Amino acid sequence: AELNAWFAQSGGSGAVEVRASDDNRCGLFATAPIGAGDAYVRVPRKFLLDRASALAAAPALARGELRAAAVGCDADSVVALTVCARLALERAAGDASFFAPYVRALPKRFAGHPLRDASGDACLAGCYALEALREARRNCARFIAAARACYDVDVPRCRWAWAYRCWMTRCIFVKGLGADGDYRISPAISDPTTHEQGDPA
């Protein structure tokens, strides 16, 4: 309810809302009929968590980008690092953050997520998916190491890990908001289905 109220009061609009289903899973639910080709939600630019908004909100992140590029991070990785830095900073700001209702709605533990939990690896023994998953975990570790080495963001390692998991489960590619488009996180568009009900802040 808080997320939907914040979205509407801050200028967002649409024919959907985020809420729990009867089996306690979060998802997008229509609040009015939606026809073929209709826009189901309209998201003002200020809701987008992307590189441009991150640098506008925290110009010092540009120094992190230069360091990350200098140690070999590619352009997509630099975008991810900068957006994750912004997300970690917004969480650290607590209620003072414009994005506080959205941050509170995001999962905090990612319980059972394969990037965190290896308990199901035995089920994948002998198949390609297991090595792909292990490589994804190595990528996560490299990402966090680069973030902590290159960005002057005063948050613990676990917050970088949280921001990275949010990015990996919620980033979308949007065309037309830059030279060729860009990756970003946006409330009401990024997938809400992995929100954890009752997850502690």
Rosetta constraint file for C-alpha pairs under 8 A:
AtomPair CA 1 CA 5 HARMONIC 6.12 0.50
AtomPair CA 1 CA 18 HARMONIC 7.89 0.50
AtomPair CA 1 CA 19 HARMONIC 7.27 0.50
AtomPair CA 2 CA 6 HARMONIC 6.05 0.50
AtomPair CA 2 CA 101 HARMONIC 6.38 0.50
AtomPair CA 3 CA 7 HARMONIC 6.13 0.50
AtomPair CA 3 CA 18 HARMONIC 7.56 0.50
AtomPair CA 3 CA 101 HARMONIC 5.37 0.50
AtomPair CA 3 CA 102 HARMONIC 5.99 0.50
AtomPair CA 3 CA 105 HARMONIC 7.03 0.50
AtomPair CA 4 CA 8 HARMONIC 6.23 0.50
AtomPair CA 4 CA 17 HARMONIC 6.14 0.50
AtomPair CA 4 CA 18 HARMONIC 6.63 0.50
AtomPair CA 5 CA 9 HARMONIC 5.94 0.50
AtomPair CA 6 CA 10 HARMONIC 5.89 0.50
AtomPair CA 6 CA 101 HARMONIC 6.81 0.50
AtomPair CA 7 CA 11 HARMONIC 6.54 0.50
AtomPair CA 7 CA 12 HARMONIC 5.13 0.50
AtomPair CA 7 CA 13 HARMONIC 7.45 0.50
AtomPair CA 7 CA 187 HARMONIC 7.95 0.50
AtomPair CA 8 CA 12 HARMONIC 4.81 0.50
AtomPair CA 8 CA 13 HARMONIC 5.80 0.50
AtomPair CA 11 CA 43 HARMONIC 7.86 0.50
AtomPair CA 11 CA 44 HARMONIC 6.72 0.50
AtomPair CA 12 CA 41 HARMONIC 7.66 0.50
AtomPair CA 12 CA 42 HARMONIC 5.94 0.50
AtomPair CA 12 CA 43 HARMONIC 5.25 0.50
AtomPair CA 12 CA 44 HARMONIC 6.15 0.50
AtomPair CA 13 CA 41 HARMONIC 5.81 0.50
AtomPair CA 13 CA 42 HARMONIC 5.29 0.50
AtomPair CA 13 CA 43 HARMONIC 6.96 0.50
AtomPair CA 14 CA 39 HARMONIC 7.59 0.50
AtomPair CA 14 CA 40 HARMONIC 5.40 0.50
AtomPair CA 14 CA 41 HARMONIC 3.90 0.50
AtomPair CA 14 CA 42 HARMONIC 5.80 0.50
AtomPair CA 15 CA 30 HARMONIC 5.66 0.50
AtomPair CA 15 CA 31 HARMONIC 5.15 0.50
AtomPair CA 15 CA 32 HARMONIC 5.33 0.50
AtomPair CA 15 CA 33 HARMONIC 7.47 0.50
AtomPair CA 15 CA 34 HARMONIC 7.17 0.50
AtomPair CA 15 CA 40 HARMONIC 5.39 0.50
AtomPair CA 15 CA 41 HARMONIC 6.26 0.50
AtomPair CA 16 CA 28 HARMONIC 6.19 0.50
AtomPair CA 16 CA 29 HARMONIC 5.29 0.50
AtomPair CA 16 CA 30 HARMONIC 4.24 0.50
AtomPair CA 16 CA 31 HARMONIC 5.14 0.50
AtomPair CA 16 CA 32 HARMONIC 7.34 0.50
AtomPair CA 16 CA 40 HARMONIC 6.52 0.50
AtomPair CA 16 CA 41 HARMONIC 6.84 0.50
AtomPair CA 17 CA 28 HARMONIC 5.58 0.50
AtomPair CA 17 CA 29 HARMONIC 5.44 0.50
AtomPair CA 17 CA 30 HARMONIC 6.55 0.50
AtomPair CA 17 CA 31 HARMONIC 6.80 0.50
AtomPair CA 17 CA 188 HARMONIC 7.67 0.50
AtomPair CA 18 CA 26 HARMONIC 6.75 0.50
AtomPair CA 18 CA 27 HARMONIC 5.58 0.50
AtomPair CA 18 CA 28 HARMONIC 4.73 0.50
AtomPair CA 18 CA 29 HARMONIC 6.32 0.50
AtomPair CA 18 CA 188 HARMONIC 7.30 0.50
AtomPair CA 18 CA 192 HARMONIC 7.23 0.50
AtomPair CA 19 CA 26 HARMONIC 5.44 0.50
AtomPair CA 19 CA 27 HARMONIC 5.93 0.50
AtomPair CA 19 CA 28 HARMONIC 6.70 0.50
AtomPair CA 19 CA 29 HARMONIC 7.09 0.50
AtomPair CA 20 CA 24 HARMONIC 5.22 0.50
AtomPair CA 20 CA 25 HARMONIC 5.12 0.50
AtomPair CA 20 CA 26 HARMONIC 4.32 0.50
AtomPair CA 20 CA 27 HARMONIC 6.44 0.50
AtomPair CA 21 CA 25 HARMONIC 5.26 0.50
AtomPair CA 21 CA 26 HARMONIC 6.17 0.50
AtomPair CA 21 CA 27 HARMONIC 7.18 0.50
AtomPair CA 24 CA 197 HARMONIC 7.07 0.50
AtomPair CA 25 CA 193 HARMONIC 6.78 0.50
AtomPair CA 25 CA 194 HARMONIC 7.85 0.50
AtomPair CA 25 CA 195 HARMONIC 7.68 0.50
AtomPair CA 25 CA 196 HARMONIC 7.77 0.50
AtomPair CA 25 CA 197 HARMONIC 7.36 0.50
AtomPair CA 26 CA 192 HARMONIC 6.21 0.50
AtomPair CA 26 CA 193 HARMONIC 4.94 0.50
AtomPair CA 26 CA 194 HARMONIC 6.90 0.50
AtomPair CA 26 CA 195 HARMONIC 6.03 0.50
AtomPair CA 26 CA 196 HARMONIC 7.69 0.50
AtomPair CA 26 CA 197 HARMONIC 7.63 0.50
AtomPair CA 27 CA 191 HARMONIC 7.89 0.50
AtomPair CA 27 CA 192 HARMONIC 5.48 0.50
AtomPair CA 27 CA 193 HARMONIC 4.83 0.50
AtomPair CA 28 CA 188 HARMONIC 7.92 0.50
AtomPair CA 28 CA 192 HARMONIC 7.09 0.50
AtomPair CA 28 CA 193 HARMONIC 7.87 0.50
AtomPair CA 30 CA 34 HARMONIC 7.55 0.50
AtomPair CA 34 CA 38 HARMONIC 6.14 0.50
AtomPair CA 34 CA 39 HARMONIC 7.91 0.50
AtomPair CA 34 CA 40 HARMONIC 6.66 0.50
AtomPair CA 41 CA 188 HARMONIC 7.44 0.50
AtomPair CA 41 CA 189 HARMONIC 7.92 0.50
AtomPair CA 43 CA 47 HARMONIC 6.63 0.50
AtomPair CA 43 CA 48 HARMONIC 7.99 0.50
AtomPair CA 43 CA 186 HARMONIC 7.98 0.50
AtomPair CA 43 CA 188 HARMONIC 7.78 0.50
AtomPair CA 44 CA 48 HARMONIC 7.67 0.50
AtomPair CA 46 CA 53 HARMONIC 7.88 0.50
AtomPair CA 47 CA 186 HARMONIC 6.12 0.50
AtomPair CA 47 CA 187 HARMONIC 6.78 0.50
AtomPair CA 48 CA 53 HARMONIC 7.23 0.50
AtomPair CA 48 CA 184 HARMONIC 6.57 0.50
AtomPair CA 48 CA 185 HARMONIC 6.07 0.50
AtomPair CA 48 CA 186 HARMONIC 4.89 0.50
AtomPair CA 48 CA 187 HARMONIC 7.58 0.50
AtomPair CA 49 CA 53 HARMONIC 6.20 0.50
AtomPair CA 49 CA 54 HARMONIC 6.75 0.50
AtomPair CA 49 CA 83 HARMONIC 6.50 0.50
AtomPair CA 49 CA 86 HARMONIC 7.73 0.50
AtomPair CA 49 CA 87 HARMONIC 7.68 0.50
AtomPair CA 49 CA 184 HARMONIC 5.53 0.50
AtomPair CA 49 CA 185 HARMONIC 5.01 0.50
AtomPair CA 49 CA 186 HARMONIC 6.07 0.50
AtomPair CA 50 CA 54 HARMONIC 6.01 0.50
AtomPair CA 50 CA 79 HARMONIC 7.74 0.50
AtomPair CA 50 CA 83 HARMONIC 5.56 0.50
AtomPair CA 50 CA 182 HARMONIC 7.65 0.50
AtomPair CA 50 CA 183 HARMONIC 6.65 0.50
AtomPair CA 50 CA 184 HARMONIC 4.49 0.50
AtomPair CA 50 CA 185 HARMONIC 6.52 0.50
AtomPair CA 51 CA 55 HARMONIC 6.17 0.50
AtomPair CA 51 CA 79 HARMONIC 5.82 0.50
AtomPair CA 51 CA 82 HARMONIC 6.13 0.50
AtomPair CA 51 CA 83 HARMONIC 5.66 0.50
AtomPair CA 51 CA 184 HARMONIC 7.52 0.50
AtomPair CA 52 CA 56 HARMONIC 6.19 0.50
AtomPair CA 53 CA 57 HARMONIC 6.06 0.50
AtomPair CA 54 CA 58 HARMONIC 5.95 0.50
AtomPair CA 54 CA 59 HARMONIC 7.67 0.50
AtomPair CA 54 CA 61 HARMONIC 7.67 0.50
AtomPair CA 54 CA 82 HARMONIC 6.70 0.50
AtomPair CA 54 CA 83 HARMONIC 6.09 0.50
AtomPair CA 54 CA 86 HARMONIC 5.49 0.50
AtomPair CA 55 CA 59 HARMONIC 4.69 0.50
AtomPair CA 55 CA 60 HARMONIC 7.42 0.50
AtomPair CA 55 CA 61 HARMONIC 6.10 0.50
AtomPair CA 55 CA 62 HARMONIC 6.57 0.50
AtomPair CA 55 CA 82 HARMONIC 7.82 0.50
AtomPair CA 58 CA 86 HARMONIC 7.57 0.50
AtomPair CA 60 CA 64 HARMONIC 7.38 0.50
AtomPair CA 60 CA 152 HARMONIC 7.94 0.50
AtomPair CA 61 CA 65 HARMONIC 6.49 0.50
AtomPair CA 61 CA 82 HARMONIC 6.62 0.50
AtomPair CA 61 CA 85 HARMONIC 7.77 0.50
AtomPair CA 61 CA 151 HARMONIC 6.64 0.50
AtomPair CA 61 CA 152 HARMONIC 7.49 0.50
AtomPair CA 62 CA 66 HARMONIC 6.46 0.50
AtomPair CA 63 CA 67 HARMONIC 6.36 0.50
AtomPair CA 63 CA 150 HARMONIC 7.98 0.50
AtomPair CA 63 CA 151 HARMONIC 7.31 0.50
AtomPair CA 64 CA 68 HARMONIC 6.02 0.50
AtomPair CA 64 CA 82 HARMONIC 7.77 0.50
AtomPair CA 64 CA 150 HARMONIC 4.94 0.50
AtomPair CA 64 CA 151 HARMONIC 4.33 0.50
AtomPair CA 64 CA 152 HARMONIC 6.92 0.50
AtomPair CA 65 CA 69 HARMONIC 6.12 0.50
AtomPair CA 65 CA 78 HARMONIC 6.00 0.50
AtomPair CA 65 CA 81 HARMONIC 7.95 0.50
AtomPair CA 65 CA 82 HARMONIC 7.08 0.50
AtomPair CA 65 CA 150 HARMONIC 7.47 0.50
AtomPair CA 65 CA 151 HARMONIC 7.63 0.50
AtomPair CA 66 CA 70 HARMONIC 6.14 0.50
AtomPair CA 67 CA 71 HARMONIC 6.42 0.50
AtomPair CA 67 CA 150 HARMONIC 5.34 0.50
AtomPair CA 67 CA 151 HARMONIC 7.83 0.50
AtomPair CA 68 CA 72 HARMONIC 6.60 0.50
AtomPair CA 68 CA 73 HARMONIC 5.46 0.50
AtomPair CA 68 CA 78 HARMONIC 6.56 0.50
AtomPair CA 68 CA 146 HARMONIC 6.77 0.50
AtomPair CA 68 CA 147 HARMONIC 7.89 0.50
AtomPair CA 68 CA 150 HARMONIC 5.68 0.50
AtomPair CA 69 CA 73 HARMONIC 4.94 0.50
AtomPair CA 69 CA 74 HARMONIC 6.59 0.50
AtomPair CA 69 CA 75 HARMONIC 7.68 0.50
AtomPair CA 69 CA 78 HARMONIC 7.09 0.50
AtomPair CA 73 CA 77 HARMONIC 5.85 0.50
AtomPair CA 73 CA 78 HARMONIC 6.28 0.50
AtomPair CA 74 CA 78 HARMONIC 6.29 0.50
AtomPair CA 75 CA 79 HARMONIC 6.38 0.50
AtomPair CA 76 CA 80 HARMONIC 6.31 0.50
AtomPair CA 77 CA 81 HARMONIC 6.07 0.50
AtomPair CA 78 CA 82 HARMONIC 6.14 0.50
AtomPair CA 79 CA 83 HARMONIC 6.19 0.50
AtomPair CA 79 CA 183 HARMONIC 7.56 0.50
AtomPair CA 80 CA 84 HARMONIC 5.97 0.50
AtomPair CA 80 CA 167 HARMONIC 7.33 0.50
AtomPair CA 80 CA 183 HARMONIC 7.95 0.50
AtomPair CA 81 CA 85 HARMONIC 6.06 0.50
AtomPair CA 81 CA 143 HARMONIC 7.59 0.50
AtomPair CA 81 CA 147 HARMONIC 6.29 0.50
AtomPair CA 82 CA 86 HARMONIC 6.34 0.50
AtomPair CA 83 CA 87 HARMONIC 6.21 0.50
AtomPair CA 83 CA 184 HARMONIC 7.54 0.50
AtomPair CA 84 CA 88 HARMONIC 6.07 0.50
AtomPair CA 84 CA 160 HARMONIC 7.12 0.50
AtomPair CA 84 CA 163 HARMONIC 5.17 0.50
AtomPair CA 84 CA 164 HARMONIC 6.21 0.50
AtomPair CA 84 CA 167 HARMONIC 6.89 0.50
AtomPair CA 85 CA 89 HARMONIC 6.16 0.50
AtomPair CA 85 CA 147 HARMONIC 7.89 0.50
AtomPair CA 85 CA 151 HARMONIC 7.67 0.50
AtomPair CA 85 CA 153 HARMONIC 6.85 0.50
AtomPair CA 85 CA 160 HARMONIC 7.48 0.50
AtomPair CA 85 CA 163 HARMONIC 7.59 0.50
AtomPair CA 86 CA 90 HARMONIC 6.13 0.50
AtomPair CA 87 CA 91 HARMONIC 6.29 0.50
AtomPair CA 87 CA 163 HARMONIC 6.24 0.50
AtomPair CA 88 CA 92 HARMONIC 6.21 0.50
AtomPair CA 88 CA 155 HARMONIC 7.14 0.50
AtomPair CA 88 CA 159 HARMONIC 6.16 0.50
AtomPair CA 88 CA 160 HARMONIC 6.62 0.50
AtomPair CA 88 CA 163 HARMONIC 5.99 0.50
AtomPair CA 89 CA 93 HARMONIC 6.18 0.50
AtomPair CA 89 CA 153 HARMONIC 7.37 0.50
AtomPair CA 89 CA 155 HARMONIC 7.69 0.50
AtomPair CA 90 CA 94 HARMONIC 6.85 0.50
AtomPair CA 90 CA 97 HARMONIC 5.63 0.50
AtomPair CA 90 CA 98 HARMONIC 7.99 0.50
AtomPair CA 90 CA 99 HARMONIC 6.69 0.50
AtomPair CA 90 CA 100 HARMONIC 7.20 0.50
AtomPair CA 90 CA 103 HARMONIC 7.62 0.50
AtomPair CA 91 CA 97 HARMONIC 7.51 0.50
AtomPair CA 91 CA 100 HARMONIC 7.06 0.50
AtomPair CA 91 CA 103 HARMONIC 6.22 0.50
AtomPair CA 92 CA 155 HARMONIC 7.46 0.50
AtomPair CA 93 CA 97 HARMONIC 5.46 0.50
AtomPair CA 94 CA 100 HARMONIC 6.13 0.50
AtomPair CA 95 CA 100 HARMONIC 5.51 0.50
AtomPair CA 96 CA 100 HARMONIC 7.22 0.50
AtomPair CA 99 CA 103 HARMONIC 6.08 0.50
AtomPair CA 100 CA 104 HARMONIC 6.05 0.50
AtomPair CA 101 CA 105 HARMONIC 6.36 0.50
AtomPair CA 102 CA 106 HARMONIC 6.51 0.50
AtomPair CA 102 CA 187 HARMONIC 6.72 0.50
AtomPair CA 104 CA 201 HARMONIC 6.52 0.50
AtomPair CA 105 CA 195 HARMONIC 6.77 0.50
AtomPair CA 106 CA 166 HARMONIC 7.72 0.50
AtomPair CA 106 CA 195 HARMONIC 5.63 0.50
AtomPair CA 106 CA 196 HARMONIC 7.42 0.50
AtomPair CA 107 CA 194 HARMONIC 7.29 0.50
AtomPair CA 107 CA 195 HARMONIC 5.05 0.50
AtomPair CA 107 CA 196 HARMONIC 5.21 0.50
AtomPair CA 107 CA 199 HARMONIC 6.40 0.50
AtomPair CA 108 CA 162 HARMONIC 6.78 0.50
AtomPair CA 108 CA 196 HARMONIC 7.91 0.50
AtomPair CA 108 CA 199 HARMONIC 6.48 0.50
AtomPair CA 108 CA 200 HARMONIC 6.97 0.50
AtomPair CA 108 CA 201 HARMONIC 6.56 0.50
AtomPair CA 109 CA 162 HARMONIC 7.54 0.50
AtomPair CA 109 CA 199 HARMONIC 7.50 0.50
AtomPair CA 110 CA 116 HARMONIC 7.46 0.50
AtomPair CA 110 CA 165 HARMONIC 7.71 0.50
AtomPair CA 110 CA 196 HARMONIC 7.78 0.50
AtomPair CA 111 CA 116 HARMONIC 7.64 0.50
AtomPair CA 111 CA 117 HARMONIC 7.39 0.50
AtomPair CA 112 CA 116 HARMONIC 7.02 0.50
AtomPair CA 112 CA 117 HARMONIC 5.42 0.50
AtomPair CA 113 CA 117 HARMONIC 5.73 0.50
AtomPair CA 114 CA 118 HARMONIC 6.15 0.50
AtomPair CA 114 CA 120 HARMONIC 7.81 0.50
AtomPair CA 114 CA 133 HARMONIC 7.46 0.50
AtomPair CA 115 CA 133 HARMONIC 7.38 0.50
AtomPair CA 115 CA 136 HARMONIC 7.00 0.50
AtomPair CA 115 CA 137 HARMONIC 5.53 0.50
AtomPair CA 115 CA 140 HARMONIC 7.74 0.50
AtomPair CA 115 CA 165 HARMONIC 7.86 0.50
AtomPair CA 116 CA 137 HARMONIC 7.79 0.50
AtomPair CA 120 CA 124 HARMONIC 7.44 0.50
AtomPair CA 121 CA 125 HARMONIC 6.68 0.50
AtomPair CA 121 CA 130 HARMONIC 6.67 0.50
AtomPair CA 124 CA 129 HARMONIC 6.69 0.50
AtomPair CA 124 CA 130 HARMONIC 5.39 0.50
AtomPair CA 125 CA 130 HARMONIC 6.53 0.50
AtomPair CA 126 CA 130 HARMONIC 7.46 0.50
AtomPair CA 127 CA 131 HARMONIC 7.56 0.50
AtomPair CA 128 CA 132 HARMONIC 6.35 0.50
AtomPair CA 129 CA 133 HARMONIC 6.03 0.50
AtomPair CA 130 CA 134 HARMONIC 6.20 0.50
AtomPair CA 131 CA 135 HARMONIC 6.09 0.50
AtomPair CA 132 CA 136 HARMONIC 6.22 0.50
AtomPair CA 133 CA 137 HARMONIC 6.37 0.50
AtomPair CA 134 CA 138 HARMONIC 6.29 0.50
AtomPair CA 135 CA 139 HARMONIC 6.11 0.50
AtomPair CA 136 CA 140 HARMONIC 6.19 0.50
AtomPair CA 137 CA 141 HARMONIC 6.30 0.50
AtomPair CA 138 CA 142 HARMONIC 6.19 0.50
AtomPair CA 139 CA 143 HARMONIC 6.00 0.50
AtomPair CA 140 CA 144 HARMONIC 6.25 0.50
AtomPair CA 140 CA 161 HARMONIC 7.61 0.50
AtomPair CA 140 CA 164 HARMONIC 7.38 0.50
AtomPair CA 141 CA 145 HARMONIC 6.17 0.50
AtomPair CA 142 CA 146 HARMONIC 6.15 0.50
AtomPair CA 143 CA 147 HARMONIC 6.11 0.50
AtomPair CA 143 CA 164 HARMONIC 7.99 0.50
AtomPair CA 144 CA 148 HARMONIC 6.16 0.50
AtomPair CA 144 CA 157 HARMONIC 7.19 0.50
AtomPair CA 144 CA 160 HARMONIC 6.13 0.50
AtomPair CA 144 CA 161 HARMONIC 6.52 0.50
AtomPair CA 144 CA 164 HARMONIC 7.90 0.50
AtomPair CA 145 CA 149 HARMONIC 6.11 0.50
AtomPair CA 146 CA 150 HARMONIC 5.84 0.50
AtomPair CA 147 CA 151 HARMONIC 5.55 0.50
AtomPair CA 147 CA 160 HARMONIC 7.45 0.50
AtomPair CA 148 CA 152 HARMONIC 7.54 0.50
AtomPair CA 148 CA 153 HARMONIC 7.70 0.50
AtomPair CA 148 CA 157 HARMONIC 7.47 0.50
AtomPair CA 155 CA 159 HARMONIC 6.19 0.50
AtomPair CA 155 CA 160 HARMONIC 7.34 0.50
AtomPair CA 156 CA 160 HARMONIC 6.92 0.50
AtomPair CA 157 CA 161 HARMONIC 6.35 0.50
AtomPair CA 158 CA 162 HARMONIC 6.13 0.50
AtomPair CA 159 CA 163 HARMONIC 6.08 0.50
AtomPair CA 160 CA 164 HARMONIC 6.11 0.50
AtomPair CA 161 CA 165 HARMONIC 6.29 0.50
AtomPair CA 162 CA 166 HARMONIC 6.26 0.50
AtomPair CA 163 CA 167 HARMONIC 6.15 0.50
AtomPair CA 164 CA 168 HARMONIC 6.11 0.50
AtomPair CA 165 CA 169 HARMONIC 6.13 0.50
AtomPair CA 166 CA 170 HARMONIC 5.78 0.50
AtomPair CA 166 CA 171 HARMONIC 7.77 0.50
AtomPair CA 167 CA 171 HARMONIC 5.16 0.50
AtomPair CA 167 CA 185 HARMONIC 7.20 0.50
AtomPair CA 169 CA 191 HARMONIC 7.30 0.50
AtomPair CA 170 CA 185 HARMONIC 6.09 0.50
AtomPair CA 170 CA 190 HARMONIC 4.91 0.50
AtomPair CA 170 CA 191 HARMONIC 5.60 0.50
AtomPair CA 171 CA 183 HARMONIC 6.17 0.50
AtomPair CA 171 CA 184 HARMONIC 5.27 0.50
AtomPair CA 171 CA 185 HARMONIC 4.82 0.50
AtomPair CA 171 CA 186 HARMONIC 7.83 0.50
AtomPair CA 171 CA 190 HARMONIC 6.49 0.50
AtomPair CA 172 CA 183 HARMONIC 5.43 0.50
AtomPair CA 172 CA 184 HARMONIC 5.58 0.50
AtomPair CA 172 CA 185 HARMONIC 6.34 0.50
AtomPair CA 172 CA 190 HARMONIC 6.73 0.50
AtomPair CA 173 CA 181 HARMONIC 6.88 0.50
AtomPair CA 173 CA 182 HARMONIC 5.57 0.50
AtomPair CA 173 CA 183 HARMONIC 4.38 0.50
AtomPair CA 173 CA 184 HARMONIC 6.46 0.50
AtomPair CA 174 CA 181 HARMONIC 5.34 0.50
AtomPair CA 174 CA 182 HARMONIC 5.58 0.50
AtomPair CA 174 CA 183 HARMONIC 6.27 0.50
AtomPair CA 174 CA 184 HARMONIC 7.33 0.50
AtomPair CA 175 CA 180 HARMONIC 6.22 0.50
AtomPair CA 175 CA 181 HARMONIC 3.88 0.50
AtomPair CA 175 CA 182 HARMONIC 6.57 0.50
AtomPair CA 176 CA 180 HARMONIC 6.49 0.50
AtomPair CA 176 CA 181 HARMONIC 5.21 0.50
AtomPair CA 177 CA 181 HARMONIC 5.25 0.50
AtomPair CA 177 CA 182 HARMONIC 6.88 0.50
AtomPair CA 178 CA 182 HARMONIC 6.70 0.50
AtomPair CA 185 CA 189 HARMONIC 7.96 0.50
AtomPair CA 185 CA 190 HARMONIC 6.10 0.50
AtomPair CA 186 CA 190 HARMONIC 5.48 0.50
AtomPair CA 188 CA 192 HARMONIC 7.55 0.50
